[in-house]
Amino acid sequence: MQLNTRSPPIDKTYRLIGFKPNINRSYRKKLLSFGFTRGIEFTILRVAPLGDPIEVRLRGFSVTLRKDELDTLIAVEKQTECNDCTSCH
């Protein structure tokens, strides 16, 4: 299941697959410097009452992103159990 930025569920963990092609190059560099690299897992911690911004935790620290910024990520929900598939390895 892919990341739903309209109403992301709290305490769900996602694995970053990559970035959408239309992302601004300088903003992509900024996200990379924050630790948003391919394969990293991040968790939705909090969502503001109106749905924007969204706080995520990765690599032991929290980052707050706007919906449109989070929407530039291609991420899938982390599987609780691996069924020997190749998509999570």
DOMI-213874 format. One record per atom (N, C-alpha, C): residue number from 0; atom name; x, y, z. Coordinates in nm, 4 decimals. Each point is the difference from the previous one (the first is absolute). Example, Ala and Ser with C-alpha at 12.3 -4.5 7.8 and 13.67 -1.06 7.14 Angstrom:
% residues 2
<atom k="0" a="N" xx="1.3190" yy="-0.5690" zz="0.7800"/>
<atom k="0" a="CA" xx="-0.0890" yy="0.1190" zz="0.0000"/>
<atom k="0" a="C" xx="0.0900" yy="0.1200" zz="0.0000"/>
<atom k="1" a="N" xx="-0.0350" yy="0.1050" zz="-0.0720"/>
<atom k="1" a="CA" xx="0.0820" yy="0.1190" zz="0.0060"/>
<atom k="1" a="C" xx="-0.0770" yy="0.1090" zz="0.0730"/>
This chain:
% residues 89
<atom k="0" a="N" xx="0.0838" yy="-0.1176" zz="0.0000"/>
<atom k="0" a="CA" xx="-0.0838" yy="0.1176" zz="0.0000"/>
<atom k="0" a="C" xx="0.0886" yy="0.1242" zz="0.0000"/>
<atom k="1" a="N" xx="-0.0311" yy="0.0942" zz="-0.0865"/>
<atom k="1" a="CA" xx="0.0803" yy="0.1214" zz="-0.0091"/>
<atom k="1" a="C" xx="-0.0411" yy="0.1018" zz="0.1043"/>
<atom k="2" a="N" xx="0.0899" yy="0.0962" zz="0.0229"/>
<atom k="2" a="CA" xx="-0.0233" yy="0.1075" zz="0.0947"/>
<atom k="2" a="C" xx="-0.1140" yy="0.0882" zz="-0.0473"/>
<atom k="3" a="N" xx="-0.1000" yy="0.0212" zz="0.0856"/>
<atom k="3" a="CA" xx="-0.1134" yy="0.0859" zz="-0.0302"/>
<atom k="3" a="C" xx="0.0214" yy="0.1317" zz="0.0728"/>
<atom k="4" a="N" xx="0.0332" yy="0.1067" zz="-0.0716"/>
<atom k="4" a="CA" xx="0.0293" yy="0.1274" zz="0.0644"/>
<atom k="4" a="C" xx="-0.1250" yy="0.0780" zz="0.0365"/>
<atom k="5" a="N" xx="-0.1153" yy="-0.0404" zz="-0.0501"/>
<atom k="5" a="CA" xx="-0.1235" yy="0.0714" zz="0.0375"/>
<atom k="5" a="C" xx="-0.0366" yy="-0.0245" zz="0.1450"/>
<atom k="6" a="N" xx="0.0102" yy="-0.1224" zz="0.0442"/>
<atom k="6" a="CA" xx="-0.0274" yy="-0.0328" zz="0.1405"/>
<atom k="6" a="C" xx="0.0901" yy="-0.1155" zz="0.0423"/>
<atom k="7" a="N" xx="0.1296" yy="0.0294" zz="0.0215"/>
<atom k="7" a="CA" xx="0.0907" yy="-0.1086" zz="0.0359"/>
<atom k="7" a="C" xx="-0.0295" yy="-0.0525" zz="0.1395"/>
<atom k="8" a="N" xx="-0.0049" yy="-0.1307" zz="0.0172"/>
<atom k="8" a="CA" xx="-0.0273" yy="-0.0562" zz="0.1318"/>
<atom k="8" a="C" xx="0.1199" yy="0.0168" zz="0.0936"/>
<atom k="9" a="N" xx="-0.0276" yy="0.0385" zz="0.1231"/>
<atom k="9" a="CA" xx="0.1052" yy="0.0200" zz="0.0988"/>
<atom k="9" a="C" xx="0.0553" yy="-0.1349" zz="0.0418"/>
<atom k="10" a="N" xx="0.1303" yy="-0.0031" zz="0.0277"/>
<atom k="10" a="CA" xx="0.0742" yy="-0.1188" zz="0.0440"/>
<atom k="10" a="C" xx="0.0170" yy="-0.1053" zz="-0.1088"/>
<atom k="11" a="N" xx="-0.0233" yy="0.0348" zz="-0.1245"/>
<atom k="11" a="CA" xx="0.0293" yy="-0.0918" zz="-0.1099"/>
<atom k="11" a="C" xx="0.1430" yy="0.0259" zz="-0.0461"/>
<atom k="12" a="N" xx="0.0691" yy="-0.1050" zz="-0.0350"/>
<atom k="12" a="CA" xx="0.1373" yy="0.0105" zz="-0.0467"/>
<atom k="12" a="C" xx="0.0036" yy="-0.0266" zz="-0.1497"/>
<atom k="13" a="N" xx="0.0780" yy="0.0824" zz="-0.0693"/>
<atom k="13" a="CA" xx="0.0131" yy="-0.0094" zz="-0.1454"/>
<atom k="13" a="C" xx="0.1465" yy="-0.0138" zz="-0.0375"/>
<atom k="14" a="N" xx="0.0243" yy="-0.0601" zz="-0.1152"/>
<atom k="14" a="CA" xx="0.1351" yy="-0.0118" zz="-0.0545"/>
<atom k="14" a="C" xx="0.0080" yy="0.0843" zz="-0.1252"/>
<atom k="15" a="N" xx="0.1015" yy="0.0857" zz="-0.0059"/>
<atom k="15" a="CA" xx="0.0160" yy="0.0908" zz="-0.1131"/>
<atom k="15" a="C" xx="0.0547" yy="-0.0749" zz="-0.1213"/>
<atom k="16" a="N" xx="-0.0740" yy="0.0090" zz="-0.1098"/>
<atom k="16" a="CA" xx="0.0422" yy="-0.0619" zz="-0.1262"/>
<atom k="16" a="C" xx="0.0819" yy="0.0991" zz="-0.0826"/>
<atom k="17" a="N" xx="-0.0420" yy="0.1258" zz="0.0007"/>
<atom k="17" a="CA" xx="0.0686" yy="0.1028" zz="-0.0766"/>
<atom k="17" a="C" xx="-0.0785" yy="0.1297" zz="0.0019"/>
<atom k="18" a="N" xx="0.0294" yy="0.0860" zz="-0.0976"/>
<atom k="18" a="CA" xx="-0.0658" yy="0.1294" zz="-0.0114"/>
<atom k="18" a="C" xx="-0.0756" yy="0.0073" zz="-0.1321"/>
<atom k="19" a="N" xx="-0.1074" yy="0.0753" zz="-0.0015"/>
<atom k="19" a="CA" xx="-0.0748" yy="0.0183" zz="-0.1241"/>
<atom k="19" a="C" xx="0.0839" yy="0.0825" zz="-0.0969"/>
<atom k="20" a="N" xx="-0.0176" yy="-0.0202" zz="-0.1296"/>
<atom k="20" a="CA" xx="0.0845" yy="0.0679" zz="-0.0987"/>
<atom k="20" a="C" xx="-0.0173" yy="0.1521" zz="-0.0024"/>
<atom k="21" a="N" xx="-0.1133" yy="0.0503" zz="0.0459"/>
<atom k="21" a="CA" xx="-0.0238" yy="0.1435" zz="-0.0082"/>
<atom k="21" a="C" xx="0.0541" yy="0.0778" zz="0.1201"/>
<atom k="22" a="N" xx="0.0779" yy="-0.0643" zz="0.0879"/>
<atom k="22" a="CA" xx="0.0519" yy="0.0673" zz="0.1187"/>
<atom k="22" a="C" xx="0.1067" yy="0.1021" zz="-0.0388"/>
<atom k="23" a="N" xx="-0.0016" yy="0.1124" zz="0.0702"/>
<atom k="23" a="CA" xx="0.1006" yy="0.1040" zz="-0.0201"/>
<atom k="23" a="C" xx="0.1365" yy="-0.0572" zz="0.0388"/>
<atom k="24" a="N" xx="0.0991" yy="0.0222" zz="-0.0820"/>
<atom k="24" a="CA" xx="0.1317" yy="-0.0591" zz="0.0209"/>
<atom k="24" a="C" xx="0.0637" yy="0.0448" zz="0.1318"/>
<atom k="25" a="N" xx="-0.0122" yy="0.1277" zz="0.0318"/>
<atom k="25" a="CA" xx="0.0592" yy="0.0492" zz="0.1250"/>
<atom k="25" a="C" xx="-0.0751" yy="-0.0534" zz="0.1217"/>
<atom k="26" a="N" xx="-0.1324" yy="-0.0171" zz="-0.0119"/>
<atom k="26" a="CA" xx="-0.0755" yy="-0.0549" zz="0.1116"/>
<atom k="26" a="C" xx="0.0323" yy="-0.1475" zz="0.0193"/>
<atom k="27" a="N" xx="0.0242" yy="-0.0709" zz="-0.1082"/>
<atom k="27" a="CA" xx="0.0406" yy="-0.1404" zz="0.0091"/>
<atom k="27" a="C" xx="0.1311" yy="-0.0118" zz="0.0765"/>
<atom k="28" a="N" xx="0.0950" yy="0.0907" zz="-0.0269"/>
<atom k="28" a="CA" xx="0.1264" yy="0.0003" zz="0.0719"/>
<atom k="28" a="C" xx="-0.0205" yy="0.0258" zz="0.1479"/>
<atom k="29" a="N" xx="-0.0940" yy="0.0879" zz="0.0326"/>
<atom k="29" a="CA" xx="-0.0286" yy="0.0301" zz="0.1396"/>
<atom k="29" a="C" xx="-0.0574" yy="-0.1229" zz="0.0709"/>
<atom k="30" a="N" xx="-0.0939" yy="-0.0699" zz="-0.0650"/>
<atom k="30" a="CA" xx="-0.0563" yy="-0.1208" zz="0.0584"/>
<atom k="30" a="C" xx="0.1070" yy="-0.1075" zz="0.0189"/>
<atom k="31" a="N" xx="0.0892" yy="-0.0117" zz="-0.0961"/>
<atom k="31" a="CA" xx="0.1098" yy="-0.0963" zz="0.0128"/>
<atom k="31" a="C" xx="0.0883" yy="0.0347" zz="0.1194"/>
<atom k="32" a="N" xx="0.0267" yy="0.1295" zz="0.0214"/>
<atom k="32" a="CA" xx="0.0825" yy="0.0401" zz="0.1139"/>
<atom k="32" a="C" xx="-0.0708" yy="-0.0245" zz="0.1327"/>
<atom k="33" a="N" xx="-0.1331" yy="-0.0015" zz="0.0004"/>
<atom k="33" a="CA" xx="-0.0767" yy="-0.0332" zz="0.1204"/>
<atom k="33" a="C" xx="0.0021" yy="-0.1500" zz="0.0279"/>
<atom k="34" a="N" xx="0.0433" yy="-0.0797" zz="-0.0961"/>
<atom k="34" a="CA" xx="0.0062" yy="-0.1438" zz="0.0198"/>
<atom k="34" a="C" xx="-0.1022" yy="-0.0789" zz="-0.0785"/>
<atom k="35" a="N" xx="-0.0761" yy="0.0663" zz="-0.0864"/>
<atom k="35" a="CA" xx="-0.0985" yy="-0.0690" zz="-0.0830"/>
<atom k="35" a="C" xx="0.0719" yy="-0.0640" zz="-0.1184"/>
<atom k="36" a="N" xx="0.0598" yy="-0.1161" zz="0.0249"/>
<atom k="36" a="CA" xx="0.0704" yy="-0.0728" zz="-0.1045"/>
<atom k="36" a="C" xx="-0.0774" yy="-0.1281" zz="-0.0315"/>
<atom k="37" a="N" xx="0.0235" yy="-0.0542" zz="-0.1169"/>
<atom k="37" a="CA" xx="-0.0718" yy="-0.1199" zz="-0.0440"/>
<atom k="37" a="C" xx="0.0171" yy="-0.1132" zz="0.1011"/>
<atom k="38" a="N" xx="-0.1121" yy="-0.0603" zz="0.0374"/>
<atom k="38" a="CA" xx="0.0015" yy="-0.1125" zz="0.0918"/>
<atom k="38" a="C" xx="-0.0193" yy="0.0372" zz="0.1459"/>
<atom k="39" a="N" xx="0.0085" yy="0.1274" zz="0.0327"/>
<atom k="39" a="CA" xx="-0.0162" yy="0.0429" zz="0.1402"/>
<atom k="39" a="C" xx="-0.1454" yy="-0.0172" zz="0.0427"/>
<atom k="40" a="N" xx="-0.0193" yy="-0.0355" zz="0.1241"/>
<atom k="40" a="CA" xx="-0.1354" yy="-0.0141" zz="0.0534"/>
<atom k="40" a="C" xx="-0.0312" yy="0.1227" zz="0.0842"/>
<atom k="41" a="N" xx="-0.1218" yy="0.0517" zz="-0.0148"/>
<atom k="41" a="CA" xx="-0.0436" yy="0.1142" zz="0.0802"/>
<atom k="41" a="C" xx="-0.1405" yy="-0.0266" zz="0.0496"/>
<atom k="42" a="N" xx="-0.0334" yy="0.0625" zz="0.1128"/>
<atom k="42" a="CA" xx="-0.1285" yy="-0.0209" zz="0.0654"/>
<atom k="42" a="C" xx="-0.0740" yy="0.1323" zz="0.0109"/>
<atom k="43" a="N" xx="-0.1290" yy="-0.0014" zz="-0.0289"/>
<atom k="43" a="CA" xx="-0.0845" yy="0.1180" zz="0.0181"/>
<atom k="43" a="C" xx="-0.0262" yy="0.0136" zz="0.1500"/>
<atom k="44" a="N" xx="0.0432" yy="0.1116" zz="0.0585"/>
<atom k="44" a="CA" xx="-0.0183" yy="0.0211" zz="0.1438"/>
<atom k="44" a="C" xx="-0.1262" yy="0.0787" zz="0.0316"/>
<atom k="45" a="N" xx="-0.0137" yy="0.1146" zz="-0.0650"/>
<atom k="45" a="CA" xx="-0.1146" yy="0.0871" zz="0.0284"/>
<atom k="45" a="C" xx="-0.0447" yy="0.0685" zz="-0.1281"/>
<atom k="46" a="N" xx="-0.1294" yy="0.0300" zz="-0.0027"/>
<atom k="46" a="CA" xx="-0.0586" yy="0.0749" zz="-0.1107"/>
<atom k="46" a="C" xx="-0.0760" yy="0.1165" zz="0.0615"/>
<atom k="47" a="N" xx="0.0221" yy="0.1197" zz="-0.0512"/>
<atom k="47" a="CA" xx="-0.0690" yy="0.1181" zz="0.0516"/>
<atom k="47" a="C" xx="-0.1510" yy="-0.0156" zz="-0.0187"/>
<atom k="48" a="N" xx="-0.0800" yy="0.0713" zz="0.0801"/>
<atom k="48" a="CA" xx="-0.1462" yy="-0.0145" zz="-0.0076"/>
<atom k="48" a="C" xx="-0.0588" yy="0.0193" zz="-0.1403"/>
<atom k="49" a="N" xx="0.0566" yy="0.0898" zz="-0.0766"/>
<atom k="49" a="CA" xx="-0.0496" yy="0.0203" zz="-0.1364"/>
<atom k="49" a="C" xx="0.0765" yy="-0.0836" zz="-0.1026"/>
<atom k="50" a="N" xx="0.0878" yy="-0.0886" zz="0.0486"/>
<atom k="50" a="CA" xx="0.0700" yy="-0.0909" zz="-0.0887"/>
<atom k="50" a="C" xx="0.1319" yy="0.0495" zz="-0.0546"/>
<atom k="51" a="N" xx="0.0418" yy="0.1184" zz="0.0385"/>
<atom k="51" a="CA" xx="0.1238" yy="0.0563" zz="-0.0529"/>
<atom k="51" a="C" xx="0.0620" yy="0.0891" zz="0.1058"/>
<atom k="52" a="N" xx="0.1202" yy="-0.0210" zz="0.0462"/>
<atom k="52" a="CA" xx="0.1067" yy="-0.0904" zz="-0.0427"/>
<atom k="52" a="C" xx="-0.0112" yy="-0.1385" zz="0.0647"/>
<atom k="53" a="N" xx="0.0953" yy="-0.0849" zz="-0.0388"/>
<atom k="53" a="CA" xx="0.0050" yy="-0.1383" zz="0.0468"/>
<atom k="53" a="C" xx="0.1400" yy="-0.0250" zz="0.0566"/>
<atom k="54" a="N" xx="0.0052" yy="-0.0552" zz="0.1206"/>
<atom k="54" a="CA" xx="0.1287" yy="-0.0281" zz="0.0635"/>
<atom k="54" a="C" xx="0.0359" yy="-0.1461" zz="-0.0220"/>
<atom k="55" a="N" xx="0.1212" yy="-0.0237" zz="-0.0464"/>
<atom k="55" a="CA" xx="0.0488" yy="-0.1360" zz="-0.0227"/>
<atom k="55" a="C" xx="0.1288" yy="-0.0217" zz="0.0785"/>
<atom k="56" a="N" xx="0.0266" yy="-0.1247" zz="0.0352"/>
<atom k="56" a="CA" xx="0.1236" yy="-0.0352" zz="0.0700"/>
<atom k="56" a="C" xx="0.0811" yy="-0.0937" zz="-0.0875"/>
<atom k="57" a="N" xx="0.1279" yy="0.0354" zz="-0.0146"/>
<atom k="57" a="CA" xx="0.0923" yy="-0.0854" zz="-0.0720"/>
<atom k="57" a="C" xx="0.1384" yy="0.0188" zz="0.0572"/>
<atom k="58" a="N" xx="0.0784" yy="-0.1043" zz="0.0009"/>
<atom k="58" a="CA" xx="0.1382" yy="0.0033" zz="0.0486"/>
<atom k="58" a="C" xx="0.0128" yy="0.0614" zz="0.1397"/>
<atom k="59" a="N" xx="-0.1027" yy="-0.0153" zz="0.0839"/>
<atom k="59" a="CA" xx="0.0085" yy="0.0470" zz="0.1378"/>
<atom k="59" a="C" xx="-0.0359" yy="0.1451" zz="0.0239"/>
<atom k="60" a="N" xx="-0.0476" yy="0.0712" zz="-0.1017"/>
<atom k="60" a="CA" xx="-0.0438" yy="0.1376" zz="0.0208"/>
<atom k="60" a="C" xx="-0.1283" yy="0.0263" zz="-0.0759"/>
<atom k="61" a="N" xx="-0.0658" yy="0.1102" zz="0.0330"/>
<atom k="61" a="CA" xx="-0.1282" yy="0.0344" zz="-0.0607"/>
<atom k="61" a="C" xx="0.0161" yy="0.1133" zz="-0.1002"/>
<atom k="62" a="N" xx="-0.0759" yy="-0.0086" zz="-0.1080"/>
<atom k="62" a="CA" xx="-0.0035" yy="0.1028" zz="-0.1037"/>
<atom k="62" a="C" xx="-0.1460" yy="0.0314" zz="-0.0283"/>
<atom k="63" a="N" xx="-0.0308" yy="0.1266" zz="-0.0131"/>
<atom k="63" a="CA" xx="-0.1360" yy="0.0406" zz="-0.0338"/>
<atom k="63" a="C" xx="-0.0030" yy="0.0444" zz="-0.1455"/>
<atom k="64" a="N" xx="-0.0900" yy="-0.0605" zz="-0.0774"/>
<atom k="64" a="CA" xx="-0.0125" yy="0.0291" zz="-0.1427"/>
<atom k="64" a="C" xx="-0.1422" yy="0.0423" zz="-0.0320"/>
<atom k="65" a="N" xx="-0.0136" yy="0.0822" zz="-0.0994"/>
<atom k="65" a="CA" xx="-0.1319" yy="0.0348" zz="-0.0514"/>
<atom k="65" a="C" xx="-0.0496" yy="-0.1168" zz="-0.0857"/>
<atom k="66" a="N" xx="-0.1315" yy="-0.0028" zz="-0.0237"/>
<atom k="66" a="CA" xx="-0.0582" yy="-0.1083" zz="-0.0812"/>
<atom k="66" a="C" xx="0.0628" yy="-0.0073" zz="-0.1382"/>
<atom k="67" a="N" xx="0.0159" yy="0.1166" zz="-0.0646"/>
<atom k="67" a="CA" xx="0.0554" yy="-0.0019" zz="-0.1355"/>
<atom k="67" a="C" xx="0.1456" yy="-0.0450" zz="-0.0002"/>
<atom k="68" a="N" xx="0.0729" yy="0.0241" zz="0.1085"/>
<atom k="68" a="CA" xx="0.1370" yy="-0.0485" zz="0.0094"/>
<atom k="68" a="C" xx="0.0024" yy="-0.1515" zz="0.0206"/>
<atom k="69" a="N" xx="-0.0881" yy="-0.0481" zz="0.0846"/>
<atom k="69" a="CA" xx="-0.0097" yy="-0.1433" zz="0.0234"/>
<atom k="69" a="C" xx="-0.0502" yy="-0.0726" zz="-0.1252"/>
<atom k="70" a="N" xx="-0.0778" yy="0.0703" zz="-0.0793"/>
<atom k="70" a="CA" xx="-0.0544" yy="-0.0580" zz="-0.1226"/>
<atom k="70" a="C" xx="0.1073" yy="-0.0227" zz="-0.1065"/>
<atom k="71" a="N" xx="0.1174" yy="0.0607" zz="0.0146"/>
<atom k="71" a="CA" xx="0.1075" yy="-0.0207" zz="-0.0968"/>
<atom k="71" a="C" xx="0.0727" yy="-0.1320" zz="0.0224"/>
<atom k="72" a="N" xx="-0.0315" yy="-0.0675" zz="0.1120"/>
<atom k="72" a="CA" xx="0.0635" yy="-0.1276" zz="0.0307"/>
<atom k="72" a="C" xx="-0.0804" yy="-0.1156" zz="-0.0573"/>
<atom k="73" a="N" xx="0.0702" yy="-0.1009" zz="-0.0449"/>
<atom k="73" a="CA" xx="-0.0632" yy="-0.1253" zz="-0.0391"/>
<atom k="73" a="C" xx="0.0342" yy="-0.0988" zz="0.1107"/>
<atom k="74" a="N" xx="-0.1019" yy="-0.0393" zz="0.0769"/>
<atom k="74" a="CA" xx="0.0230" yy="-0.0876" zz="0.1139"/>
<atom k="74" a="C" xx="-0.1095" yy="-0.1046" zz="0.0075"/>
<atom k="75" a="N" xx="0.0356" yy="-0.1142" zz="0.0552"/>
<atom k="75" a="CA" xx="-0.0965" yy="-0.1084" zz="0.0194"/>
<atom k="75" a="C" xx="-0.0032" yy="-0.0362" zz="0.1478"/>
<atom k="76" a="N" xx="-0.1148" yy="-0.0489" zz="0.0437"/>
<atom k="76" a="CA" xx="-0.0153" yy="-0.0389" zz="0.1393"/>
<atom k="76" a="C" xx="0.0898" yy="-0.1184" zz="0.0306"/>
<atom k="77" a="N" xx="0.0658" yy="0.0072" zz="0.1135"/>
<atom k="77" a="CA" xx="0.0879" yy="-0.1087" zz="0.0416"/>
<atom k="77" a="C" xx="-0.0841" yy="-0.1220" zz="0.0348"/>
<atom k="78" a="N" xx="0.0411" yy="-0.1133" zz="-0.0492"/>
<atom k="78" a="CA" xx="-0.0698" yy="-0.1246" zz="0.0280"/>
<atom k="78" a="C" xx="0.0358" yy="-0.0470" zz="0.1396"/>
<atom k="79" a="N" xx="-0.0963" yy="-0.0492" zz="0.0739"/>
<atom k="79" a="CA" xx="0.0268" yy="-0.0495" zz="0.1342"/>
<atom k="79" a="C" xx="0.0729" yy="-0.1335" zz="-0.0048"/>
<atom k="80" a="N" xx="-0.0304" yy="-0.0810" zz="-0.0984"/>
<atom k="80" a="CA" xx="0.0690" yy="-0.1276" zz="-0.0180"/>
<atom k="80" a="C" xx="0.0423" yy="-0.0120" zz="-0.1449"/>
<atom k="81" a="N" xx="0.1175" yy="-0.0508" zz="-0.0216"/>
<atom k="81" a="CA" xx="0.0491" yy="-0.0184" zz="-0.1358"/>
<atom k="81" a="C" xx="-0.0446" yy="-0.1368" zz="-0.0507"/>
<atom k="82" a="N" xx="-0.0536" yy="-0.0026" zz="-0.1184"/>
<atom k="82" a="CA" xx="-0.0452" yy="-0.1251" zz="-0.0632"/>
<atom k="82" a="C" xx="0.0984" yy="-0.0444" zz="-0.1079"/>
<atom k="83" a="N" xx="0.1288" yy="0.0258" zz="0.0232"/>
<atom k="83" a="CA" xx="0.1059" yy="-0.0349" zz="-0.0956"/>
<atom k="83" a="C" xx="-0.0238" yy="0.0654" zz="-0.1357"/>
<atom k="84" a="N" xx="-0.0516" yy="0.1231" zz="0.0023"/>
<atom k="84" a="CA" xx="-0.0178" yy="0.0716" zz="-0.1250"/>
<atom k="84" a="C" xx="0.1285" yy="0.0759" zz="-0.0317"/>
<atom k="85" a="N" xx="0.0112" yy="0.0519" zz="-0.1186"/>
<atom k="85" a="CA" xx="0.1188" yy="0.0747" zz="-0.0386"/>
<atom k="85" a="C" xx="-0.0202" yy="0.1503" zz="0.0105"/>
<atom k="86" a="N" xx="-0.1191" yy="0.0468" zz="0.0324"/>
<atom k="86" a="CA" xx="-0.0249" yy="0.1436" zz="0.0037"/>
<atom k="86" a="C" xx="0.0557" yy="0.0680" zz="0.1246"/>
<atom k="87" a="N" xx="0.0257" yy="-0.0753" zz="0.1066"/>
<atom k="87" a="CA" xx="0.0501" yy="0.0637" zz="0.1221"/>
<atom k="87" a="C" xx="0.1471" yy="-0.0308" zz="0.0273"/>
<atom k="88" a="N" xx="0.0666" yy="-0.0645" zz="-0.0916"/>
<atom k="88" a="CA" xx="0.1410" yy="-0.0316" zz="0.0203"/>
<atom k="88" a="C" xx="0.0865" yy="0.0754" zz="-0.0948"/>
